[in-house]
Amino acid sequence: MSMIDKENALEGSAPLLYEQACVWLQAAPWKDVRHKQTVAWMLVGLLSSLHVALPQWIPSVICRARFAQSTQRRFARWLHNRRISVLHLYAALLKPVLADFQDRQVYLALDTTMLWNTHCVVYISLIYRGRMIPLAWKVMEHPSASVAFKDYRSLLVFLERQFTGRKVYLLADRGFVHRELMGWVKRTPRWHFRIRHKAGIGLYRWDGGRFQPLAWHASPGQVVCYHGVYVTGHHEKVRLAVGWQKGAEEPWVILSDEPPWPETLAEYALRFDIEEGFLDQKSNRDVPKAS
């Protein structure tokens, strides 16, 4: 396909994409219809160019601007407009999408990834058909993938409002063994957690007078469950499922707020569906050029 043919095809598809974007964006409470129109063209540019850089979107936009810089400035003003509450708009757009989601039992994966070794992105994603669908995220200038509960608490509160009435399982890796997180989930109706701990976990039992160390045992091929045990330096009460797959170097140690069963390990394994999403965003972000 020649360059002229590509440009003609784009000009034909752009108005249709724009109309479809406006229909979808209609669910949000816009203060100014021009805000909706601008972000609709931004979506057209993003989908057409497959790039996040504003200048790459300009060829996809049909408008009366005579200079490319005018369109770029229009997009930049939208992104920095304090009258636009992105979180408020996003919640309105997310609500009908989740309403169509039929499963009453939801699995959310909590994880982090690093960008350029300088910025940490905290994600909470919906696990769906072997993939992740990012629902809430936060980008921080942070030198490590380890974050504190206060850094992502607002994401949990936001999603709690979106999943009212549904049973939610929060899946997280060993970097999120936070007492505050487990306490928050326990206080939130219909929310539960499955959090992996390192194999060298310290377990305790309460004998009525003090905490006593508890040694756990598991062999390759075994699944062992513990009820009413305590972990972390603050002795948070949890249940525990330990599974050691044959051939693995170490067992999985999964903390749960519900009575553990072998299925607890399978539920936690759903968290690994996020890896494909991270691969798309980082290692596979370069799109091959069409010949």
C-alpha positions as a printed Julia matrix, in Angstrom:
291×3 Matrix{Float64}:
   0.0     0.0    0.0
   1.45    3.37  -0.99
   1.68    6.35   1.36
  -1.13    8.11  -0.54
  -3.37    5.05  -0.21
  -2.67    4.92   3.53
  -3.55    8.59   3.97
  -6.79    8.13   2.01
  -7.73    5.11   4.12
  -7.05    7.07   7.3
  -9.16   10.01   6.15
 -12.03    7.62   5.51
 -11.81    5.85   8.87
 -11.11    8.87  11.1
 -14.67   10.32  11.01
 -16.15    6.92  11.86
 -13.73    6.43  14.76
 -14.54    9.93  15.97
 -18.29    9.27  15.92
 -17.86    5.99  17.79
 -15.62    7.67  20.37
 -18.22   10.41  20.94
 -20.94    7.79  21.53
 -18.81    6.0   24.12
 -17.73    9.24  25.82
 -21.35   10.4   26.1
 -21.68    8.41  29.34
 -19.43   10.9   31.15
 -20.73   14.16  32.69
 -18.91   16.72  30.53
 -18.93   20.35  31.69
 -18.2    21.52  28.15
 -19.01   19.6   24.96
 -15.71   20.82  23.5
 -13.85   18.81  26.13
 -15.54   15.65  24.84
 -14.83   16.51  21.22
 -11.16   17.11  21.92
 -10.59   13.86  23.77
 -12.51   12.01  21.03
  -9.96   13.23  18.48
  -7.18   12.3   20.89
  -8.54    8.76  20.95
  -8.68    8.71  17.15
  -5.04    9.79  17.02
  -3.99    7.21  19.6
  -5.78    4.34  17.87
  -4.61    5.36  14.42
  -0.95    6.0   15.22
  -0.45    3.47  18.06
   1.8     6.05  19.75
   1.35    8.1   22.92
   3.24   11.16  21.63
   0.93   14.09  20.84
   2.61   15.0   17.51
   1.9    11.48  16.23
  -1.86   12.07  16.62
  -2.05   15.2   14.51
  -2.27   13.55  11.03
  -5.41   11.69  12.18
  -7.31   14.81  13.21
  -9.82   16.54  10.94
 -10.24   20.16  12.02
  -9.97   23.75  10.83
  -6.54   24.38  12.35
  -4.05   25.59   9.75
  -0.93   24.62  11.69
  -0.04   21.3   13.34
   1.18   23.15  16.42
  -2.35   24.48  16.99
  -3.76   20.96  17.28
  -0.92   19.86  19.54
  -1.5    22.86  21.83
  -5.22   22.0   21.89
  -4.42   18.51  23.17
  -1.89   19.83  25.69
  -4.43   22.31  27.09
  -6.93   19.47  27.57
  -4.37   17.42  29.5
  -3.61   20.35  31.83
  -7.14   21.72  32.18
  -8.0    21.9   35.89
 -11.72   22.02  35.1
 -11.51   18.44  33.87
 -11.66   15.81  36.62
 -10.15   12.78  34.94
 -11.0    10.44  37.83
 -14.64   11.6   37.89
 -15.0    11.15  34.12
 -13.22    7.79  34.14
 -15.5     6.44  36.87
 -18.54    7.38  34.79
 -17.12    5.68  31.7
 -16.06    2.6   33.65
 -19.46    2.04  35.26
 -21.38    0.83  32.15
 -18.42   -1.35  31.14
 -18.43   -3.13  34.49
 -22.22   -3.37  34.41
 -21.89   -5.56  31.31
 -19.38   -7.77  33.08
 -21.51  -10.77  34.01
 -19.27  -12.51  36.56
 -20.34  -11.74  40.1
 -16.96  -12.97  41.39
 -14.12  -10.64  40.41
 -10.37  -11.16  40.55
  -8.2    -8.03  40.77
  -4.4    -8.14  40.54
  -2.31   -5.6   42.42
   1.23   -5.13  41.16
   3.93   -2.62  40.23
   6.28   -2.13  37.3
   9.23    0.2   36.75
   9.76    2.67  33.9
  13.27    3.94  33.1
  14.34    2.9   36.62
  12.98    6.21  37.86
   9.19    5.87  37.91
   7.04    3.21  39.53
   3.56    2.39  38.21
   1.1     0.79  40.63
  -1.64   -1.16  38.82
  -4.87   -2.76  39.88
  -6.17   -4.81  36.97
  -9.19   -6.98  36.26
  -8.2   -10.55  35.4
 -10.34  -11.58  32.44
  -9.91  -14.49  30.02
  -6.2   -14.87  30.61
  -5.39  -11.17  30.28
  -5.36   -8.08  32.47
  -7.56   -5.05  31.97
  -6.07   -2.08  33.89
  -8.77   -0.39  35.97
  -6.8     1.98  38.18
  -3.16    3.01  38.27
  -0.79    5.55  39.72
   2.57    6.73  38.38
   5.1     7.87  40.96
   8.64    9.17  40.72
  10.02    6.37  42.82
  13.34    4.46  42.53
  11.93    1.08  43.59
   9.05   -1.26  42.77
   8.37   -1.55  46.51
   5.65    0.81  47.67
   3.77    1.5   50.89
   0.06    1.04  51.52
  -0.49    4.81  51.56
   0.8     4.95  47.98
  -2.02    2.83  46.55
  -4.84    3.11  49.1
  -6.71    5.64  46.92
  -6.82    3.08  44.08
  -8.51    0.55  46.34
 -11.06    3.09  47.56
 -11.85    4.07  43.97
 -12.45    0.44  42.9
 -14.45   -0.38  46.02
 -17.09    2.06  44.75
 -17.07    0.48  41.29
 -17.61   -3.09  42.52
 -20.34   -2.52  45.1
 -22.31   -5.73  45.62
 -19.74   -8.01  44.0
 -17.38  -10.49  45.57
 -13.82   -9.29  44.95
 -10.6   -11.25  45.35
  -7.46   -9.12  45.52
  -4.35  -10.99  44.33
  -0.92   -9.62  45.24
   2.7   -10.73  45.39
   5.1   -10.73  48.33
   5.81   -7.01  48.02
   2.31   -6.27  49.33
   2.38   -8.13  52.64
   1.19   -4.99  54.38
  -0.76   -5.18  57.61
  -2.7    -2.07  56.55
  -3.75   -3.73  53.29
  -4.97   -6.9   54.97
  -6.85   -4.87  57.55
  -8.47   -2.71  54.86
  -9.67   -5.75  52.92
 -11.07   -7.38  56.07
 -13.1    -4.24  56.83
 -14.43   -3.97  53.27
 -17.63   -6.0   52.69
 -17.3    -8.85  50.16
 -13.6    -8.21  49.57
 -10.99  -10.94  50.18
  -7.26  -11.31  49.61
  -4.79  -13.88  48.35
  -1.27  -12.56  49.02
   1.92  -14.49  48.47
   4.55  -14.43  51.2
   8.19  -15.43  50.99
   9.02  -19.0   51.93
  10.87  -17.9   55.06
   7.69  -16.61  56.65
   7.48  -16.41  60.43
   4.31  -17.96  61.83
   2.87  -17.63  65.32
   0.05  -19.08  67.39
  -1.71  -17.34  70.26
  -1.79  -19.6   73.3
  -3.98  -17.26  75.33
  -1.06  -15.52  77.03
   1.51  -14.79  74.36
   2.5   -15.49  70.77
   4.38  -18.73  70.23
   6.51  -19.4   67.1
   4.99  -22.02  64.83
   7.03  -24.09  62.41
   5.33  -25.07  59.16
   6.26  -28.08  57.07
   5.62  -28.92  53.42
   7.24  -31.32  50.99
   7.28  -31.24  47.17
   3.9   -32.36  45.88
   2.07  -31.41  49.07
  -0.54  -28.79  49.95
  -0.77  -27.84  53.62
  -3.35  -25.45  55.12
  -3.19  -23.57  58.42
  -6.06  -21.82  60.19
  -5.91  -19.06  62.77
  -2.19  -18.25  62.53
  -0.44  -14.9   62.82
   2.14  -13.26  60.55
   4.11  -10.0   60.18
   5.74   -8.07  62.98
   2.32   -6.89  64.18
   0.94  -10.45  64.28
  -1.87  -10.09  61.72
  -4.3   -13.02  61.96
  -4.64  -14.9   58.66
  -5.16  -18.3   57.1
  -2.38  -19.95  55.15
  -2.16  -22.28  52.17
   1.25  -23.77  51.36
   1.74  -25.64  48.11
   4.99  -27.1   46.81
   4.9   -28.18  43.2
   7.26  -30.98  42.26
  10.33  -29.59  40.56
   9.91  -26.1   42.03
  12.73  -24.6   44.09
  10.44  -23.36  46.83
   6.77  -23.59  47.85
   4.04  -21.03  47.37
   2.93  -19.51  50.67
  -0.43  -17.8   50.2
  -2.05  -15.68  52.88
  -5.84  -15.57  52.89
  -8.61  -14.06  54.98
 -10.84  -17.09  54.24
 -10.45  -20.76  55.15
  -7.72  -22.0   52.77
  -8.15  -24.91  50.38
  -6.01  -26.21  47.5
  -8.15  -23.96  45.26
  -6.63  -20.97  47.09
  -3.38  -21.64  45.22
  -5.2   -21.79  41.87
  -6.91  -18.47  42.62
  -3.59  -16.81  43.36
  -2.12  -18.23  40.13
  -4.55  -16.02  38.18
  -2.31  -13.1   39.14
   0.25  -14.17  36.56
  -2.15  -13.15  33.78
  -0.85   -9.61  34.3
   2.56  -10.53  32.9
   1.28  -10.49  29.32
  -0.05   -7.0   29.88
   3.29   -5.74  31.17
   4.96   -7.38  28.17
   2.64   -5.48  25.83
   3.4    -2.19  27.53
   7.17   -2.59  27.76
   9.05   -5.31  25.86
   6.5    -5.51  23.02
   5.69   -1.83  22.77
   7.39   -1.4   19.35
   4.82   -2.09  16.63
   6.24   -3.55  13.38
   5.94   -1.2   10.44
   3.63   -2.26   7.63
   5.34   -3.05   4.36
